[in-house]
Amino acid sequence: MSDQASFSLRGRNPDVLTCIANLSNDEVFTPPEFANKMLDTLAEAWAAANNGADIWADSSVRFLDPFTKSGVFLREITSRLIEGLAVEIPDLQERVDHILTEQVFGIGITHLTSLLARRSLYCSKYANGPHSVAKGFSSDAGNVWFKRTEHTWVNGKCKFCGASQQALDRGEELETHAYAFIHTDDIQARIAELFGGNMQFDVIIGNPPYQLGSDGGTRDVPIYQRFVEQAKTLEPRFLAMVIPSRWMASGLGLSEFRQTMLSDRRVRELIDYPAANDVFPGVEVKAGICYFLWDAAHDGDCNVTTIRNGDVVGPVLRKLGEYDVFVRDARAVSILHKVLARGESPINEILARDKEFGWTSNFDGFHEKEHSGDLPLYYIRKMNRRVGYISRGAVSKSEHLIDTWKVLVPEAFNGGDGIPHQIMGKPLIAPSPSVCTQSFLFFHVGSRKAATSLKSYYTTRFFRFLVSLRKITQHATHSTYAWVPKQTWNRTWTDEDLYAKYDITKTEQAYIESQVRPMNLAEGDDE
């Protein structure tokens, strides 16, 4: 009885893993409560695939967290196995030793987190130390491996993760952030090197690093997709990961990963949190967070659940690859079907491309005072819309669009994660002739009347709702408008008109209005 009391993972009240601060927004600690939700999802799927069997009562199942930080997944898995295997292995110490030496494995992402993970799992930073609850290890590391790994630089970039040599080739005293799991040409050989030959993992689960600084630190590039792809090559029975939701519709370099995920019929469950704060309090991850459960034996549609501020939609059985991007909320699909069924031309046929006139947002080759023959140039500085002037001769790109009426729309608009959301920044009519910097995209038409009509359409909730289905971050690119149909520009458009045209039901109208707030334009917003 005293042995049983000594190994209850030390009582943990309060749980220390709910108290530690995150390392950064890129390497986020997983709250224990959330880790257990993922484990519940795994257990339900295992039971469904194995005639009701309890995964926690199976002494042969092997688990791997290949990017462990706090050790929370390994710890919670161990706690469940200790309870589940009590009948098969009655002696507590024997049961603990079996679980920790034969079933639970991890790869630390830094030296610090490897120590933290061992402390969480073994109750000691040394697996073979006197305070460790495990008695079967001969090494300090146990089954939580970490060793400093170096990037492989090719022409200033790491060939495995794309990291910038300028940013991360910085000496022995600092972490390399060269994660062992993805810095190898042969992951099977790497796993054999770390844990011994013939190591097959039934479950791979965890929360990978999200991004790395690149290009000398001037931008961040996503990295989590590399962990997902690498994990699949190990051919587990189940794979579960927490990743940013941005992959669903955007993200630098994520197009191929998005199409792979959407077409993968083995994705069994997808649980989406549009507001990351619902998962990681105090951590900002643009576009939210999701976790998925991949089942090697599954070949079918995916159960999708959306959770925001405690409100749960789903699970709804859906085909992930129905479109080129993923429509996150199932309630939107019926509306989108109605709109696309009409086969109308998309409005982005009259939408300019990024940097249409060739000038970036910080372009300053214009003057403040108008000279004869100058064109007005619209730009944004410090969130303020301004007008400068530039000679027609200075325009060397898209000259054919100078003499059009334009509805300028900000390329970026945030406004937070709360709903209802404005979705887009306010529009601005620019007369013919005119130009703008990259701060704006613009719709181009032939007259003031058409521009005014288009502007009324843009301000409707209906328009901005359709944009929101593809706009998952603050940026709205040309493709973001692909599902907005073009209209005739000879009238003022209202939501009531559009609801009637597309046969939007009262329930669907209420849903749109719960997501998109009115856009109120002040007098003088036209120009």
LINSULRA-V344805 format. One record per residue. N is the residue number from 1. RES is the residue in one small letter. SS is DSSP state (h for helix, s for strand, l for the rest). Layout:
n: (N/N)
res: (RES/RES)
ss: (SS/SS)
This chain:
n: (1/2/3/4/5/6/7/8/9/10/11/12/13/14/15/16/17/18/19/20/21/22/23/24/25/26/27/28/29/30/31/32/33/34/35/36/37/38/39/40/41/42/43/44/45/46/47/48/49/50/51/52/53/54/55/56/57/58/59/60/61/62/63/64/65/66/67/68/69/70/71/72/73/74/75/76/77/78/79/80/81/82/83/84/85/86/87/88/89/90/91/92/93/94/95/96/97/98/99/100/101/102/103/104/105/106/107/108/109/110/111/112/113/114/115/116/117/118/119/120/121/122/123/124/125/126/127/128/129/130/131/132/133/134/135/136/137/138/139/140/141/142/143/144/145/146/147/148/149/150/151/152/153/154/155/156/157/158/159/160/161/162/163/164/165/166/167/168/169/170/171/172/173/174/175/176/177/178/179/180/181/182/183/184/185/186/187/188/189/190/191/192/193/194/195/196/197/198/199/200/201/202/203/204/205/206/207/208/209/210/211/212/213/214/215/216/217/218/219/220/221/222/223/224/225/226/227/228/229/230/231/232/233/234/235/236/237/238/239/240/241/242/243/244/245/246/247/248/249/250/251/252/253/254/255/256/257/258/259/260/261/262/263/264/265/266/267/268/269/270/271/272/273/274/275/276/277/278/279/280/281/282/283/284/285/286/287/288/289/290/291/292/293/294/295/296/297/298/299/300/301/302/303/304/305/306/307/308/309/310/311/312/313/314/315/316/317/318/319/320/321/322/323/324/325/326/327/328/329/330/331/332/333/334/335/336/337/338/339/340/341/342/343/344/345/346/347/348/349/350/351/352/353/354/355/356/357/358/359/360/361/362/363/364/365/366/367/368/369/370/371/372/373/374/375/376/377/378/379/380/381/382/383/384/385/386/387/388/389/390/391/392/393/394/395/396/397/398/399/400/401/402/403/404/405/406/407/408/409/410/411/412/413/414/415/416/417/418/419/420/421/422/423/424/425/426/427/428/429/430/431/432/433/434/435/436/437/438/439/440/441/442/443/444/445/446/447/448/449/450/451/452/453/454/455/456/457/458/459/460/461/462/463/464/465/466/467/468/469/470/471/472/473/474/475/476/477/478/479/480/481/482/483/484/485/486/487/488/489/490/491/492/493/494/495/496/497/498/499/500/501/502/503/504/505/506/507/508/509/510/511/512/513/514/515/516/517/518/519/520/521/522/523/524/525/526/527)
res: (m/s/d/q/a/s/f/s/l/r/g/r/n/p/d/v/l/t/c/i/a/n/l/s/n/d/e/v/f/t/p/p/e/f/a/n/k/m/l/d/t/l/a/e/a/w/a/a/a/n/n/g/a/d/i/w/a/d/s/s/v/r/f/l/d/p/f/t/k/s/g/v/f/l/r/e/i/t/s/r/l/i/e/g/l/a/v/e/i/p/d/l/q/e/r/v/d/h/i/l/t/e/q/v/f/g/i/g/i/t/h/l/t/s/l/l/a/r/r/s/l/y/c/s/k/y/a/n/g/p/h/s/v/a/k/g/f/s/s/d/a/g/n/v/w/f/k/r/t/e/h/t/w/v/n/g/k/c/k/f/c/g/a/s/q/q/a/l/d/r/g/e/e/l/e/t/h/a/y/a/f/i/h/t/d/d/i/q/a/r/i/a/e/l/f/g/g/n/m/q/f/d/v/i/i/g/n/p/p/y/q/l/g/s/d/g/g/t/r/d/v/p/i/y/q/r/f/v/e/q/a/k/t/l/e/p/r/f/l/a/m/v/i/p/s/r/w/m/a/s/g/l/g/l/s/e/f/r/q/t/m/l/s/d/r/r/v/r/e/l/i/d/y/p/a/a/n/d/v/f/p/g/v/e/v/k/a/g/i/c/y/f/l/w/d/a/a/h/d/g/d/c/n/v/t/t/i/r/n/g/d/v/v/g/p/v/l/r/k/l/g/e/y/d/v/f/v/r/d/a/r/a/v/s/i/l/h/k/v/l/a/r/g/e/s/p/i/n/e/i/l/a/r/d/k/e/f/g/w/t/s/n/f/d/g/f/h/e/k/e/h/s/g/d/l/p/l/y/y/i/r/k/m/n/r/r/v/g/y/i/s/r/g/a/v/s/k/s/e/h/l/i/d/t/w/k/v/l/v/p/e/a/f/n/g/g/d/g/i/p/h/q/i/m/g/k/p/l/i/a/p/s/p/s/v/c/t/q/s/f/l/f/f/h/v/g/s/r/k/a/a/t/s/l/k/s/y/y/t/t/r/f/f/r/f/l/v/s/l/r/k/i/t/q/h/a/t/h/s/t/y/a/w/v/p/k/q/t/w/n/r/t/w/t/d/e/d/l/y/a/k/y/d/i/t/k/t/e/q/a/y/i/e/s/q/v/r/p/m/n/l/a/e/g/d/d/e)
ss: (l/h/h/h/h/h/l/l/l/l/l/l/l/l/l/h/h/h/l/l/l/l/l/l/l/l/l/l/l/l/l/h/h/h/h/h/h/h/h/h/h/h/h/h/h/h/h/h/h/l/l/l/l/l/h/h/h/l/l/l/l/l/s/s/s/s/s/s/l/l/l/h/h/h/h/h/h/h/h/h/h/h/h/h/l/l/l/l/l/l/l/h/h/h/h/h/h/h/h/h/h/h/h/s/s/s/s/s/l/l/h/h/h/h/h/h/h/h/h/h/h/h/l/l/l/l/l/l/l/l/l/l/l/l/l/l/l/l/l/l/l/l/l/s/s/l/l/l/l/l/l/l/s/s/l/l/s/s/l/l/l/l/l/s/h/h/h/h/l/l/l/l/l/l/l/l/l/l/l/l/l/l/l/l/l/l/h/h/h/h/h/h/h/h/h/l/l/l/l/l/l/l/s/s/s/s/s/l/l/l/s/s/s/s/h/h/h/l/s/s/s/s/l/h/h/h/h/h/h/h/h/h/h/l/l/l/l/s/s/s/s/s/s/s/h/h/h/h/l/l/l/l/l/l/h/h/h/h/h/h/h/h/h/l/l/l/s/s/s/s/s/s/s/l/l/h/h/h/l/l/l/l/l/l/l/l/l/l/s/s/s/s/s/s/s/l/l/l/l/l/l/s/s/s/s/s/s/s/l/l/s/s/s/s/s/s/s/s/l/h/h/h/l/l/l/l/l/l/l/h/h/h/h/h/h/h/h/h/h/h/h/l/l/l/l/s/h/h/h/h/s/l/l/l/l/l/l/l/l/l/l/l/l/l/l/l/s/l/l/l/l/l/l/s/s/s/s/s/s/s/s/l/l/s/s/s/s/s/s/s/s/h/h/h/l/l/l/l/h/h/h/l/l/l/s/s/s/s/s/s/l/s/l/l/l/l/l/l/l/l/s/l/l/l/l/l/l/s/s/s/l/l/l/s/s/s/l/l/l/s/s/s/s/s/s/l/l/h/h/h/h/h/h/h/h/h/h/h/l/l/h/h/h/h/h/h/h/h/l/l/l/l/l/l/s/l/l/h/h/h/h/l/l/l/s/l/l/l/l/l/l/l/l/l/h/h/h/h/h/h/h/l/l/l/l/h/h/h/h/h/h/h/h/h/h/s/l/l/l/l/l/l/l/l/l/l/l)
